[in-house]
């Protein structure tokens, strides 16, 4: 009889030397291909803080003011008349062009109003200004507002300044 000696056999092992490289490459791949959430917000430049400057109260001609009131349920009123947010651009453009650079858009929002409704209204206001300035640029400079140089844009911004007063 032939007895084989019982030697301990070693199990074959996997070569894991490149595992760290592969996991690093996967990590880089996923970091590059995933999208990062961008913050939503409004681009507004606030005036510099000047504690010595006092607020003056002035009497304002109500014919130069248009009042927008955004309710907590998302409904909108224009000078106490209900209107849809999508339909606000046309009356705003007519008002801004008719009154000129002394106009004021008075925006009042309820405390419980959703951010989405507020941003939708702000976007409509910004679009109205953009359309007015674009039409004025085409009339004055035969080019769209985006193609105007800095001095032309500044003159159009002075002609139709963005004057929004938020009431709290």
ChimeraX commands (.cxc) that place a marker at each C-alpha (Angstrom):
marker #1 position 0.00,0.00,0.00 radius 0.5
marker #1 position 1.00,3.30,-0.87 radius 0.5
marker #1 position 0.29,5.92,1.69 radius 0.5
marker #1 position 0.59,9.40,0.75 radius 0.5
marker #1 position 1.93,11.66,3.28 radius 0.5
marker #1 position -0.52,14.13,4.46 radius 0.5
marker #1 position 1.05,17.39,3.71 radius 0.5
marker #1 position -0.81,20.48,4.22 radius 0.5
marker #1 position -1.69,21.96,0.91 radius 0.5
marker #1 position -1.94,25.69,0.59 radius 0.5
marker #1 position -5.07,27.18,-0.85 radius 0.5
marker #1 position -4.53,29.31,-3.91 radius 0.5
marker #1 position -4.81,32.99,-3.04 radius 0.5
marker #1 position -6.16,35.85,-5.06 radius 0.5
marker #1 position -3.79,38.54,-6.10 radius 0.5
marker #1 position -5.25,41.70,-4.50 radius 0.5
marker #1 position -2.37,44.04,-5.16 radius 0.5
marker #1 position -4.31,46.00,-7.78 radius 0.5
marker #1 position -7.55,46.20,-5.74 radius 0.5
marker #1 position -6.59,49.58,-4.22 radius 0.5
marker #1 position -5.91,51.00,-7.68 radius 0.5
marker #1 position -9.25,49.81,-9.00 radius 0.5
marker #1 position -11.19,51.20,-6.04 radius 0.5
marker #1 position -9.38,54.53,-6.38 radius 0.5
marker #1 position -10.24,54.69,-10.08 radius 0.5
marker #1 position -13.90,53.91,-9.33 radius 0.5
marker #1 position -13.98,56.62,-6.69 radius 0.5
marker #1 position -12.59,59.17,-9.15 radius 0.5
marker #1 position -15.06,58.03,-11.80 radius 0.5
marker #1 position -18.07,58.47,-9.54 radius 0.5
marker #1 position -16.90,61.84,-8.26 radius 0.5
marker #1 position -16.46,63.13,-11.79 radius 0.5
marker #1 position -19.71,61.79,-13.23 radius 0.5
marker #1 position -22.12,62.72,-10.43 radius 0.5
marker #1 position -23.88,66.04,-10.57 radius 0.5
marker #1 position -23.74,68.38,-7.65 radius 0.5
marker #1 position -26.85,70.27,-6.60 radius 0.5
marker #1 position -26.63,73.97,-7.16 radius 0.5
marker #1 position -28.23,76.39,-4.77 radius 0.5
marker #1 position -31.25,78.30,-5.93 radius 0.5
marker #1 position -31.33,81.96,-5.18 radius 0.5
marker #1 position -31.82,85.43,-6.47 radius 0.5
marker #1 position -29.00,87.58,-7.70 radius 0.5
marker #1 position -29.55,90.88,-6.00 radius 0.5
marker #1 position -26.99,93.44,-5.02 radius 0.5
marker #1 position -27.91,95.08,-1.77 radius 0.5
marker #1 position -26.81,98.60,-0.96 radius 0.5
marker #1 position -23.82,98.89,1.38 radius 0.5
marker #1 position -24.57,99.12,5.07 radius 0.5
marker #1 position -24.30,102.70,6.27 radius 0.5
marker #1 position -25.45,103.11,9.89 radius 0.5
marker #1 position -25.19,106.91,9.72 radius 0.5
marker #1 position -27.59,107.17,6.81 radius 0.5
marker #1 position -31.14,107.75,7.94 radius 0.5
marker #1 position -34.21,106.60,6.10 radius 0.5
marker #1 position -36.22,109.41,4.60 radius 0.5
marker #1 position -39.93,109.11,4.24 radius 0.5
marker #1 position -41.20,110.52,1.01 radius 0.5
marker #1 position -44.64,111.00,-0.42 radius 0.5
marker #1 position -44.93,108.88,-3.53 radius 0.5
marker #1 position -47.34,109.42,-6.34 radius 0.5
marker #1 position -49.54,106.27,-6.35 radius 0.5
marker #1 position -49.87,106.43,-10.13 radius 0.5
marker #1 position -46.19,105.47,-10.34 radius 0.5
marker #1 position -46.63,102.40,-8.12 radius 0.5
marker #1 position -47.96,99.00,-9.11 radius 0.5
marker #1 position -48.83,96.67,-6.23 radius 0.5
marker #1 position -48.37,92.92,-6.35 radius 0.5
marker #1 position -49.60,90.77,-3.47 radius 0.5
marker #1 position -48.64,87.09,-3.34 radius 0.5
marker #1 position -50.98,85.15,-1.06 radius 0.5
marker #1 position -50.02,82.14,1.02 radius 0.5
marker #1 position -51.93,79.79,-1.34 radius 0.5
marker #1 position -49.86,80.98,-4.33 radius 0.5
marker #1 position -52.50,83.26,-5.82 radius 0.5
marker #1 position -51.49,86.73,-6.97 radius 0.5
marker #1 position -53.27,90.07,-7.07 radius 0.5
marker #1 position -52.27,93.03,-9.19 radius 0.5
marker #1 position -53.63,96.25,-7.65 radius 0.5
marker #1 position -56.17,94.14,-5.70 radius 0.5
marker #1 position -57.36,92.29,-8.83 radius 0.5
marker #1 position -56.59,88.57,-9.17 radius 0.5
marker #1 position -54.19,87.56,-11.91 radius 0.5
marker #1 position -52.21,84.45,-12.78 radius 0.5
marker #1 position -48.45,84.58,-12.26 radius 0.5
marker #1 position -47.87,83.54,-15.87 radius 0.5
marker #1 position -49.90,86.51,-17.13 radius 0.5
marker #1 position -48.12,89.18,-15.07 radius 0.5
marker #1 position -45.40,90.07,-17.61 radius 0.5
marker #1 position -47.62,91.95,-20.04 radius 0.5
marker #1 position -49.18,94.39,-17.51 radius 0.5
marker #1 position -45.76,94.90,-15.90 radius 0.5
marker #1 position -44.14,95.75,-19.23 radius 0.5
marker #1 position -46.92,98.21,-20.10 radius 0.5
marker #1 position -46.63,99.87,-16.69 radius 0.5
marker #1 position -42.82,100.15,-16.75 radius 0.5
marker #1 position -42.75,101.61,-20.27 radius 0.5
marker #1 position -45.62,104.02,-19.54 radius 0.5
marker #1 position -44.25,105.39,-16.25 radius 0.5
marker #1 position -40.56,105.28,-17.14 radius 0.5
marker #1 position -37.60,105.29,-14.75 radius 0.5
marker #1 position -39.63,106.59,-11.80 radius 0.5
marker #1 position -41.83,103.49,-11.55 radius 0.5
marker #1 position -41.97,101.32,-8.43 radius 0.5
marker #1 position -43.06,97.69,-8.24 radius 0.5
marker #1 position -44.38,97.06,-4.74 radius 0.5
marker #1 position -44.19,93.37,-3.89 radius 0.5
marker #1 position -45.95,92.10,-0.79 radius 0.5
marker #1 position -45.82,88.41,0.13 radius 0.5
marker #1 position -47.57,86.54,2.88 radius 0.5
marker #1 position -45.34,84.94,5.46 radius 0.5
marker #1 position -46.60,81.43,4.66 radius 0.5
marker #1 position -46.12,81.76,0.90 radius 0.5
marker #1 position -44.07,79.00,-0.72 radius 0.5
marker #1 position -40.59,79.72,-2.03 radius 0.5
marker #1 position -41.53,78.27,-5.41 radius 0.5
marker #1 position -44.38,80.77,-5.88 radius 0.5
marker #1 position -42.11,83.62,-4.77 radius 0.5
marker #1 position -39.32,82.61,-7.17 radius 0.5
marker #1 position -41.80,82.15,-10.03 radius 0.5
marker #1 position -43.05,85.71,-9.50 radius 0.5
marker #1 position -39.51,87.09,-9.26 radius 0.5
marker #1 position -38.59,85.27,-12.48 radius 0.5
marker #1 position -41.57,86.79,-14.29 radius 0.5
marker #1 position -40.56,90.27,-13.11 radius 0.5
marker #1 position -36.98,89.75,-14.30 radius 0.5
marker #1 position -38.23,88.45,-17.66 radius 0.5
marker #1 position -40.41,91.54,-18.07 radius 0.5
marker #1 position -37.39,93.81,-17.52 radius 0.5
marker #1 position -35.29,91.70,-19.89 radius 0.5
marker #1 position -37.91,91.89,-22.64 radius 0.5
marker #1 position -38.29,95.66,-22.24 radius 0.5
marker #1 position -34.54,96.25,-22.35 radius 0.5
marker #1 position -34.17,93.90,-25.31 radius 0.5
marker #1 position -36.87,95.77,-27.27 radius 0.5
marker #1 position -35.27,99.13,-26.41 radius 0.5
marker #1 position -31.84,97.82,-27.47 radius 0.5
marker #1 position -33.21,96.68,-30.82 radius 0.5
marker #1 position -34.88,100.05,-31.34 radius 0.5
marker #1 position -31.88,102.17,-30.32 radius 0.5
marker #1 position -28.86,100.07,-31.29 radius 0.5
marker #1 position -30.27,97.55,-33.81 radius 0.5
marker #1 position -28.97,94.71,-31.65 radius 0.5
marker #1 position -30.28,92.58,-28.84 radius 0.5
marker #1 position -29.53,93.50,-25.25 radius 0.5
marker #1 position -27.07,90.60,-24.94 radius 0.5
marker #1 position -24.99,91.91,-27.86 radius 0.5
marker #1 position -24.76,95.50,-26.56 radius 0.5
marker #1 position -21.54,96.77,-25.05 radius 0.5
marker #1 position -21.26,97.88,-21.42 radius 0.5
marker #1 position -22.06,101.56,-22.01 radius 0.5
marker #1 position -25.12,100.68,-24.07 radius 0.5
marker #1 position -26.33,98.27,-21.40 radius 0.5
marker #1 position -25.80,100.86,-18.70 radius 0.5
marker #1 position -27.83,103.44,-20.62 radius 0.5
marker #1 position -30.65,100.91,-21.04 radius 0.5
marker #1 position -30.52,100.05,-17.34 radius 0.5
marker #1 position -30.79,103.75,-16.50 radius 0.5
marker #1 position -33.71,104.10,-18.91 radius 0.5
marker #1 position -35.52,101.12,-17.34 radius 0.5
marker #1 position -34.06,100.60,-13.85 radius 0.5
marker #1 position -35.17,97.62,-11.83 radius 0.5
marker #1 position -37.11,99.22,-8.98 radius 0.5
marker #1 position -38.70,96.63,-6.74 radius 0.5
marker #1 position -39.82,97.44,-3.22 radius 0.5
marker #1 position -40.59,94.46,-1.01 radius 0.5
marker #1 position -43.12,95.02,1.75 radius 0.5
marker #1 position -42.87,92.93,4.88 radius 0.5
marker link #1:1,2 radius 0.2
marker link #1:2,3 radius 0.2
marker link #1:3,4 radius 0.2
marker link #1:4,5 radius 0.2
marker link #1:5,6 radius 0.2
marker link #1:6,7 radius 0.2
marker link #1:7,8 radius 0.2
marker link #1:8,9 radius 0.2
marker link #1:9,10 radius 0.2
marker link #1:10,11 radius 0.2
marker link #1:11,12 radius 0.2
marker link #1:12,13 radius 0.2
marker link #1:13,14 radius 0.2
marker link #1:14,15 radius 0.2
marker link #1:15,16 radius 0.2
marker link #1:16,17 radius 0.2
marker link #1:17,18 radius 0.2
marker link #1:18,19 radius 0.2
marker link #1:19,20 radius 0.2
marker link #1:20,21 radius 0.2
marker link #1:21,22 radius 0.2
marker link #1:22,23 radius 0.2
marker link #1:23,24 radius 0.2
marker link #1:24,25 radius 0.2
marker link #1:25,26 radius 0.2
marker link #1:26,27 radius 0.2
marker link #1:27,28 radius 0.2
marker link #1:28,29 radius 0.2
marker link #1:29,30 radius 0.2
marker link #1:30,31 radius 0.2
marker link #1:31,32 radius 0.2
marker link #1:32,33 radius 0.2
marker link #1:33,34 radius 0.2
marker link #1:34,35 radius 0.2
marker link #1:35,36 radius 0.2
marker link #1:36,37 radius 0.2
marker link #1:37,38 radius 0.2
marker link #1:38,39 radius 0.2
marker link #1:39,40 radius 0.2
marker link #1:40,41 radius 0.2
marker link #1:41,42 radius 0.2
marker link #1:42,43 radius 0.2
marker link #1:43,44 radius 0.2
marker link #1:44,45 radius 0.2
marker link #1:45,46 radius 0.2
marker link #1:46,47 radius 0.2
marker link #1:47,48 radius 0.2
marker link #1:48,49 radius 0.2
marker link #1:49,50 radius 0.2
marker link #1:50,51 radius 0.2
marker link #1:51,52 radius 0.2
marker link #1:52,53 radius 0.2
marker link #1:53,54 radius 0.2
marker link #1:54,55 radius 0.2
marker link #1:55,56 radius 0.2
marker link #1:56,57 radius 0.2
marker link #1:57,58 radius 0.2
marker link #1:58,59 radius 0.2
marker link #1:59,60 radius 0.2
marker link #1:60,61 radius 0.2
marker link #1:61,62 radius 0.2
marker link #1:62,63 radius 0.2
marker link #1:63,64 radius 0.2
marker link #1:64,65 radius 0.2
marker link #1:65,66 radius 0.2
marker link #1:66,67 radius 0.2
marker link #1:67,68 radius 0.2
marker link #1:68,69 radius 0.2
marker link #1:69,70 radius 0.2
marker link #1:70,71 radius 0.2
marker link #1:71,72 radius 0.2
marker link #1:72,73 radius 0.2
marker link #1:73,74 radius 0.2
marker link #1:74,75 radius 0.2
marker link #1:75,76 radius 0.2
marker link #1:76,77 radius 0.2
marker link #1:77,78 radius 0.2
marker link #1:78,79 radius 0.2
marker link #1:79,80 radius 0.2
marker link #1:80,81 radius 0.2
marker link #1:81,82 radius 0.2
marker link #1:82,83 radius 0.2
marker link #1:83,84 radius 0.2
marker link #1:84,85 radius 0.2
marker link #1:85,86 radius 0.2
marker link #1:86,87 radius 0.2
marker link #1:87,88 radius 0.2
marker link #1:88,89 radius 0.2
marker link #1:89,90 radius 0.2
marker link #1:90,91 radius 0.2
marker link #1:91,92 radius 0.2
marker link #1:92,93 radius 0.2
marker link #1:93,94 radius 0.2
marker link #1:94,95 radius 0.2
marker link #1:95,96 radius 0.2
marker link #1:96,97 radius 0.2
marker link #1:97,98 radius 0.2
marker link #1:98,99 radius 0.2
marker link #1:99,100 radius 0.2
marker link #1:100,101 radius 0.2
marker link #1:101,102 radius 0.2
marker link #1:102,103 radius 0.2
marker link #1:103,104 radius 0.2
marker link #1:104,105 radius 0.2
marker link #1:105,106 radius 0.2
marker link #1:106,107 radius 0.2
marker link #1:107,108 radius 0.2
marker link #1:108,109 radius 0.2
marker link #1:109,110 radius 0.2
marker link #1:110,111 radius 0.2
marker link #1:111,112 radius 0.2
marker link #1:112,113 radius 0.2
marker link #1:113,114 radius 0.2
marker link #1:114,115 radius 0.2
marker link #1:115,116 radius 0.2
marker link #1:116,117 radius 0.2
marker link #1:117,118 radius 0.2
marker link #1:118,119 radius 0.2
marker link #1:119,120 radius 0.2
marker link #1:120,121 radius 0.2
marker link #1:121,122 radius 0.2
marker link #1:122,123 radius 0.2
marker link #1:123,124 radius 0.2
marker link #1:124,125 radius 0.2
marker link #1:125,126 radius 0.2
marker link #1:126,127 radius 0.2
marker link #1:127,128 radius 0.2
marker link #1:128,129 radius 0.2
marker link #1:129,130 radius 0.2
marker link #1:130,131 radius 0.2
marker link #1:131,132 radius 0.2
marker link #1:132,133 radius 0.2
marker link #1:133,134 radius 0.2
marker link #1:134,135 radius 0.2
marker link #1:135,136 radius 0.2
marker link #1:136,137 radius 0.2
marker link #1:137,138 radius 0.2
marker link #1:138,139 radius 0.2
marker link #1:139,140 radius 0.2
marker link #1:140,141 radius 0.2
marker link #1:141,142 radius 0.2
marker link #1:142,143 radius 0.2
marker link #1:143,144 radius 0.2
marker link #1:144,145 radius 0.2
marker link #1:145,146 radius 0.2
marker link #1:146,147 radius 0.2
marker link #1:147,148 radius 0.2
marker link #1:148,149 radius 0.2
marker link #1:149,150 radius 0.2
marker link #1:150,151 radius 0.2
marker link #1:151,152 radius 0.2
marker link #1:152,153 radius 0.2
marker link #1:153,154 radius 0.2
marker link #1:154,155 radius 0.2
marker link #1:155,156 radius 0.2
marker link #1:156,157 radius 0.2
marker link #1:157,158 radius 0.2
marker link #1:158,159 radius 0.2
marker link #1:159,160 radius 0.2
marker link #1:160,161 radius 0.2
marker link #1:161,162 radius 0.2
marker link #1:162,163 radius 0.2
marker link #1:163,164 radius 0.2
marker link #1:164,165 radius 0.2
marker link #1:165,166 radius 0.2
marker link #1:166,167 radius 0.2
marker link #1:167,168 radius 0.2
view
